[in-house]
Amino acid sequence: MEPFLHALAAARQDELLAAAVRNPPRTPARQRLGWWLMELGLRLATPKRREGLLEGI
């Protein structure tokens, strides 16, 4: 590969890496909503008393 192209590719890779560090990818809204609903369901399903979940079996 030509030295100029190699330098250009290295510079572009550094740009992309810096942009990825500045702006990490966000999780999709549907995934965040599902996670929130799962957390809420787990909180509501967990007994309020300090018993373990398996003690009633």
CYANA upper distance limits for C-alpha pairs under 8 A (distance plus 0.5 A):
  1 MET  CA      5 LEU  CA      7.24
  1 MET  CA      6 HIS  CA      7.07
  2 GLU  CA      6 HIS  CA      6.75
  3 PRO  CA      7 ALA  CA      6.66
  4 PHE  CA      8 LEU  CA      6.63
  5 LEU  CA      9 ALA  CA      6.53
  6 HIS  CA     10 ALA  CA      6.67
  7 ALA  CA     11 ALA  CA      6.64
  8 LEU  CA     12 ARG  CA      6.68
  9 ALA  CA     13 GLN  CA      6.60
 10 ALA  CA     14 ASP  CA      6.73
 11 ALA  CA     15 GLU  CA      6.76
 12 ARG  CA     16 LEU  CA      6.71
 13 GLN  CA     17 LEU  CA      6.59
 14 ASP  CA     18 ALA  CA      6.61
 15 GLU  CA     19 ALA  CA      6.69
 16 LEU  CA     20 ALA  CA      6.61
 17 LEU  CA     21 VAL  CA      6.77
 18 ALA  CA     22 ARG  CA      6.73
 19 ALA  CA     23 ASN  CA      6.48
 20 ALA  CA     24 PRO  CA      5.97
 20 ALA  CA     25 PRO  CA      8.22
 27 THR  CA     31 GLN  CA      7.05
 27 THR  CA     32 ARG  CA      7.12
 28 PRO  CA     32 ARG  CA      6.92
 29 ALA  CA     33 LEU  CA      6.60
 30 ARG  CA     34 GLY  CA      6.64
 31 GLN  CA     35 TRP  CA      6.67
 32 ARG  CA     36 TRP  CA      6.65
 33 LEU  CA     37 LEU  CA      6.67
 34 GLY  CA     38 MET  CA      6.60
 35 TRP  CA     39 GLU  CA      6.67
 36 TRP  CA     40 LEU  CA      6.69
 37 LEU  CA     41 GLY  CA      6.57
 38 MET  CA     42 LEU  CA      6.62
 39 GLU  CA     43 ARG  CA      6.68
 40 LEU  CA     44 LEU  CA      6.70
 41 GLY  CA     45 ALA  CA      6.50
 42 LEU  CA     46 THR  CA      6.54
 46 THR  CA     53 LEU  CA      8.17
 47 PRO  CA     51 GLU  CA      7.93
 47 PRO  CA     53 LEU  CA      7.98
 51 GLU  CA     55 GLU  CA      7.22
